[in-house]
């Protein structure tokens, strides 16, 4: 039986991209992991198919993929980027090149500027976390007319002509968070605060919809006293949440429906509300793990970040190389709830 990179990855417990980088002595792999991968490959009798690599390079016209993420300062995207880079590594044999750009928060002007930069670079495809704006949608449609294929990841945008969306069903994830708040309430009239990065991001707007729909249908005794937009910035989050908690004592809970956890949690601790205020978050960053263990956060709703990055690039790469469309235009991630007891 022919030993493949996929088989080595399964035995080593790492991604195929990591195996590819290790076997080809490229950067970005922990030396100990690289040594173990090479040893496993030798033990299994792996032989690189140089002829196939050469044929692949000749068979396909070289392509270039652009990556544009609203990830500056948001640790959630660390795993998204790991998936992106692993998928890009697997496409290198087909001479697929890449260019990666980032914006801080949801800066519309900066995103539009970087989209124009990609057009000038001559990319063939784009993976993007779009700001939810008609201006971005129009820009993406213009890029499609120019022959640039777009895949959205993590958050989507209407009427943009994109090939596919890979990410969370945010209305459903909003319902999950609201259900957690509901299960922790006393049954009396209670108030909660919701924190998002920006309602200009479709993902955050959809989470809010899921939360409000569920509270209205199943937990009428819980009222949202305010929505805070922190642009996923920790210092902004700290200031706004500290002010809100001081102005509105007696709150039952707070839900961080976007990033900016660290600043907001710092405010909660400074005011002596750790363990008193029922805190629900999203995703599993290092900050979230620490505060779950310390009983500051009661539960977090997760959404498979690595898979979002990997599949977004994989779907786009396959389309650019073979014109193969994905079976579904919306590829939704598994939503699951984590507590300190599942760490």
Secondary structure, DSSP 8 states (H G I E B T S, - for coil): ----HHHHHHHHTS-HHHHHHHHTT-SSS-HHHHHHHHHHHHHHT----HHHHHHHHHHS--EEEEEEEEEET-TTHHHHHHHHHHHHHHHGGGTEEEEEEEEESS-HHHHHHHHHHHHHHT-SEEEE---S-HHHHHHHHHHHHTT-EEEEESS--SSS--SEEEE--HHHHHHHHHHHHHHTS-SS-EEEEEEES-TTSHHHHHHHHHHHHHHHHH-TTEEEEEEEE-TT-HHHHHHHHHHHHHHSTT--EEEE-SS-HHHHHHHHHHTT-TTTSEEEEES--HHHHHHHHTTS--EEEE--HHHHHHHHHHHHHHHHHH----S-SEEE---EEE-GGG-
